[in-house]
Amino acid sequence: MTEEEVKAAFLSAYNKLVSEKAEIVANAETIRETLCRTDVLEEEKRSLENDMAVLAGMVQNIIGENARIAQDQGEYQERYNGLVERYDIAKAQYDEVARTITEKEAQNERLAGFIKILKAQDGIIAEFDERLWSSMVDFVTVGKNKEMAVTFRDGTEIKI
């Protein structure tokens, strides 16, 4: 597979994409509005932050109580470990939600850039444009018989 063959595949795929520009832009905007929303995740993140703060306060309270009042250390350790375990579970959930939010925000930005660039294009292109390539293409898959599939940043795949 030569560089020229990859460039030719991009030109062909891009020109097919542009021929369906209105539909592709509409689909990408729908994806942005539905799959990239983070409002529910942001609320879950705030809830988990509150849970973690409450649990951290509870841990501090039982530590302080243990320092002030003589108590059964086995019972204290059991309560302490239970609270720390609950905190660790909430923290793991918080980290996963935060990671998902970051991924959705990045996907939203990629799609917004893709939409902006695609809307700005007036028609087909005859020559390879490196700027267009880097801003539009996510990856290219090459098969064993040199068949190619160009996957654009909005998820559209065009087989060549």
N, C-alpha and C positions, 0 to 999 in steps of 0.2 A: 504494500500500500504506500503510495507516494504522497507527498504533501500536496501536489497538484490534484490528485484524485480526491483527497479530503476537501480541498477548497472547492472543487467542482460539485461535490456532494452538498456542501454547505449552500452554494449558489442555488442549486436545484431545490433543496429543501426550503430555503429562505423564500424563494420566489413562489413556491406552493403556499407557504405560510401567508405571504402578503396577499395572495389571491383570495384568501379567506379572512382577511384582516378584521372586518367588522365582527364576524362570529367569534374569532379568537379573542379579540379585545373584550367582548361581552362575557365570554366564558371566564377569562382571567379576572375580570372585575367581580364576577359572581363568586369565584374561588376566594378572592380577597375578602369579600364581605362575609362569607360563611366560614371557611376554614382558617382564616387568619385572625378571627375574633379572639380577644383575650379577656373580655369583661368578666366572664364566669370564672376563669382561672385567676384573675386578679382578686376577686372576692374570696375564692378559696385560699389564696395565698395570705390575704389579710386575716382570715379566720385561723389559719395555721400559725401565723405570727402571734396572734392573741393566745392561742392554746399553749404555745411554747413559752410565752411570757408568764402565764399562770403557773405552768408546771415548774418553771425555773424559780418562781417565787415560793412555791410549795416546797421545793427542795431546800431553798435557803431557810425557810421556816423550820423544817424538821432538823436541819443541821444546828440552827440556833437553839432550838428546844433541847436537842441532845447535849449541847454544851452547857446549858443552864440546869437541866433537870436530869437526875440519875434515872436511867431506864434500862430495860432489858435490851442489850446490844444486838441480840439476834433478831428481835422484833423490829428494832430501829433499822438494822441493815436490810431487812426484808421490805420495809416501807420505802426506804431510800432507793433500793434497787428497782422497785416497782415504778417509782416516779421517774427515775432516770431512763428506764426502758420505755415508758410512755413518751418521754421527751425525745428520745432517739427515734422512735417511730414517727412522731410528728415532724421532726427535723428531716427525716428521709423523705416524707411526703412533701414537705415544703421545698426541698431541693429539687424533687422531680417536677413539681408544678412550676417552679422558677425556670428550670431547664426548658420545659414545654413552652412557656411564655416567650423565652428568648428565641427558640426555634421558630415559633409562629411570627414573631416580629421580624426576624430575618427573612422568612418566606414572604411576608407582606412587602418588605422593602424590595426584594428581588422582583416580585410581581409588579410592583409599582414602576420600577425602572424598565422592566420589559414592556409594560403597557405604554409608557411614555415614549419609548424608542419606536415601538411598532406604530403608534399613532402618527409619529413624525415622518414615517416613510411614505413616499408618494407612489412608488411603484416598484416594479422588478428592478433588479440590479444585474449588470453584465460583468462586473469585475469584483473580485474578492475584496472585502473591506474588513481589515483586521479589527477596527473599533466595533463594527457591527457584530463580528464574530464573538468578540470577548463580552459584549453586553447582552447578546441574545442566546448563545448556546450554553447549555448546561454540560452536555457531554455527547460524544459520538460513539456508537457501538459498531464495531466492524465484525462481520461474520467470517466464517472460514472460506467462503467463496467470494470474498470482497464485497458482499452486500453490506450496506451501511444503513444505520438509523440515526438521524440527528434528533436529539432531545433538546428542546428549547427550555428556557428558564421557567416557563409557565407549565411545563409538564407535557406539552404537545410533542409527540414523536412522529416524525415523517421518515418513512422508509424510502431509500433510494435503490 
